[in-house]
Amino acid sequence: MVSEVIFDLANRQQELEKIEKTMSDASFWQRDQDEISVLNQQRAGLKEIIDIWQRFHTEVEDAKILAEMAFEENDEATMKEVERDVARLQKEIKGLEFQSLLGDPDDKRNAIVAINAGAGGTEAQDWVEMLFRMYTRWSEDKNMELQVIDSLGGDEAGIKNVTFNVIGPYAYGYLKSEHGIHRMVRISPFDATGKRHTSFASVSVLPEVDTDINIEIDENDIRIDTFRASGPGGQHVNKTSSAVRITHLPTNIVVQCQNEKSQHRNKDMAMKVLKSKLYELEKGKMEQKKQKMHQSQKEIAWGSQIRSYVFNPYRMVKDHRTNTETGNVDKVMDGGIDDYIDAFLRMNCQSFSS
């Protein structure tokens, strides 16, 4: 895979040279400001990746020379230092390799994630809460911020649905692999007879629309309703109509936010989610492949799952798209989903190449 990364970076070097040649032309600055801005962003992104790779190359060469000197002089302390440097470089290069799989312009954006309970009643609502915890742990491990936008508690336990924002570099690029139906099999703690239950939850992942994308929404096309928040938040949240629900009439898309104490802030967050949904809807119309992934959501039930989490009679988490599996269910539920993300991105990369 390293050779593939080098080849990819060589292509990026050619792309950078082509952009810089275009920008060096005297007539370039007479172009539309949006086009100038896009090329500037592309140039900055390519230059950042190339600079990182060149730094890695220099550090690897330095480590090689230092290792040779330490070996000749039998300097064990220096050899251990080199080993630490090499381990660090391997980890950083793997991260760069991972990012090379994220070529979609939206991959670098923040992610808006929604989890909804499907077939399974209270057990499915508990499953939503477990998945939410999994993504919370994953976000913490990646030093990404997770902000809850909207949440509705279960009737007896768990969560019926929750929408949250994951803020960090390439959050959408990583989490888009999670879009789909997630199936859990276990002996339910809510069943006194100790029977095994199968539960489902849908995970929807959208790229957050940044300020560089202009999504115009006609005020006549939306209906804004306010209501009292149903979740925790103190007296102010419960006694005032601070929660906001926005309905986009032409598409019948409904979004709501009740997690902030201020009605104004809830409205701003709801509008951000609506813009992301409208952006993805339009993008889906232009890109059939994306449309299948994000718009044609299957029934949240048997046979449509992308991944199964089995707690009983055996322990296994298996992704049905890539056949990636592990018996360490606890690690996965504690946020260890990188292997599944990596396998999905590589599969998509190979499909795109072919």
Residue pairs with C-beta under 8 A, 6 or more apart in sequence:
1 97
2 93
2 97
4 100
5 93
5 96
5 97
5 100
8 100
9 49
9 50
9 53
9 100
12 46
12 49
12 50
13 46
13 50
15 42
15 46
16 43
16 46
16 47
16 50
19 39
19 42
19 43
19 46
20 43
22 28
22 39
23 39
23 40
23 43
28 36
29 36
37 212
41 212
45 108
49 96
49 99
52 96
53 96
56 89
56 92
56 93
56 96
59 85
59 89
60 89
63 82
63 85
63 86
63 89
66 78
66 81
66 82
67 79
67 82
69 75
69 78
70 76
70 78
70 79
70 82
71 79
98 342
98 345
99 170
101 342
101 345
101 346
101 348
101 349
102 108
102 170
102 173
102 174
102 345
103 349
104 173
106 172
106 173
106 207
106 283
107 170
107 172
107 173
107 176
108 169
108 170
108 172
108 173
109 171
109 172
109 173
109 207
109 208
109 209
109 210
110 165
110 166
110 167
110 168
110 171
110 172
110 207
110 208
111 165
111 166
111 171
111 172
111 174
111 175
111 176
111 205
111 206
111 207
111 208
112 149
112 163
112 164
112 165
112 166
112 205
112 206
112 207
112 208
112 273
112 276
113 135
113 163
113 164
113 165
113 166
113 175
113 178
113 203
113 204
113 205
113 206
114 161
114 162
114 163
114 164
114 202
114 203
114 204
115 128
115 131
115 132
115 135
115 159
115 161
115 162
115 163
115 201
115 202
115 203
115 204
116 128
116 160
116 161
116 201
116 202
116 204
116 300
117 124
117 125
117 127
117 128
117 154
117 158
117 159
117 160
117 161
117 200
117 201
117 300
118 124
118 181
118 199
118 200
118 201
118 202
118 299
118 300
118 301
119 198
119 199
119 200
119 300
119 301
119 302
120 127
120 197
120 198
120 199
120 200
122 154
122 155
122 156
122 157
122 158
122 190
123 184
123 188
123 190
123 191
123 197
123 199
124 158
124 199
124 200
124 201
125 154
125 155
125 156
125 157
125 158
125 159
125 160
126 154
126 157
126 158
126 189
126 190
126 199
127 158
127 182
127 184
127 199
127 200
127 201
128 154
128 158
128 159
128 160
128 161
128 162
128 201
129 154
129 157
129 158
129 159
130 158
130 184
130 333
131 182
131 201
131 203
132 159
132 162
132 164
133 333
134 332
134 333
134 334
134 335
134 337
135 146
135 164
135 166
135 175
135 178
135 335
136 146
136 335
137 334
137 335
138 335
138 336
138 337
139 145
139 146
139 166
139 168
139 335
140 146
140 335
141 335
142 168
142 174
143 168
144 166
144 167
144 168
144 171
145 166
145 167
145 168
146 164
146 165
146 166
146 167
147 164
147 165
147 167
147 259
148 162
148 163
148 164
148 259
149 163
149 164
149 165
149 257
149 259
149 269
149 270
149 273
150 161
150 162
150 163
150 255
150 256
150 257
150 258
150 259
151 159
151 161
151 162
151 163
151 231
151 259
152 159
152 160
152 161
152 162
152 230
152 231
153 159
153 160
153 230
153 231
154 160
156 190
157 190
163 273
165 208
166 175
172 205
172 206
172 207
172 208
173 345
174 341
175 205
175 341
176 205
176 207
176 293
177 340
177 341
177 344
177 345
178 203
178 205
178 337
178 341
179 203
179 204
179 205
179 293
179 294
179 306
180 202
180 203
180 298
180 304
180 305
180 306
180 307
181 200
181 201
181 202
181 203
181 298
181 300
181 301
181 304
181 305
181 306
182 200
182 201
182 202
182 203
182 305
182 306
182 307
182 309
183 198
183 199
183 200
183 302
183 305
183 307
183 308
183 309
184 198
184 199
184 200
184 201
184 308
184 309
184 310
184 311
185 196
185 197
185 198
185 199
185 308
185 309
185 310
185 311
185 312
186 196
186 197
186 310
186 311
186 312
187 194
187 195
187 196
187 197
187 311
187 312
188 195
188 196
188 197
191 197
196 312
196 313
198 302
200 300
200 301
200 302
200 305
201 300
202 297
202 300
204 294
204 297
205 294
206 276
206 277
206 280
206 294
207 276
207 279
207 280
208 272
208 276
209 215
209 272
209 275
209 276
209 279
213 279
215 275
215 278
215 279
217 248
217 271
217 274
217 275
217 278
221 248
221 249
221 250
222 246
222 247
222 248
222 249
222 274
223 246
223 247
223 249
224 244
224 245
224 246
224 267
225 244
225 245
225 246
225 247
226 241
226 242
226 243
226 244
226 245
226 263
227 241
227 243
227 245
227 258
228 237
228 238
228 239
228 240
228 241
228 242
228 243
229 237
229 238
229 242
229 243
229 258
229 259
230 243
230 258
231 237
231 258
231 259
233 259
233 261
234 261
236 242
236 261
237 258
237 261
240 263
241 263
242 258
242 260
242 261
242 262
242 263
242 266
243 256
243 257
243 258
243 263
243 266
244 256
244 257
244 258
244 263
244 266
244 267
244 270
245 254
245 255
245 256
245 270
246 254
246 255
246 256
246 267
246 270
246 271
246 274
247 253
247 254
248 254
248 274
248 277
248 278
251 278
251 281
253 274
253 277
253 278
253 281
255 270
255 273
255 274
255 277
256 270
257 266
257 267
257 269
257 270
257 273
258 266
259 266
259 269
260 266
260 269
280 290
280 294
280 295
281 295
283 290
284 290
284 291
284 294
284 295
285 291
298 304
305 320
306 319
306 320
306 321
307 317
307 318
307 319
307 320
307 340
308 316
308 317
308 318
308 320
309 317
309 329
309 332
309 333
310 316
310 317
310 318
310 329
311 329
314 327
315 327
315 329
316 325
316 326
316 327
316 329
317 325
317 326
317 328
317 329
317 332
317 340
318 324
318 325
319 325
319 340
319 343
319 344
321 344
321 347
322 340
322 343
322 344
322 347
324 339
324 340
324 343
326 332
326 339
328 336
332 340
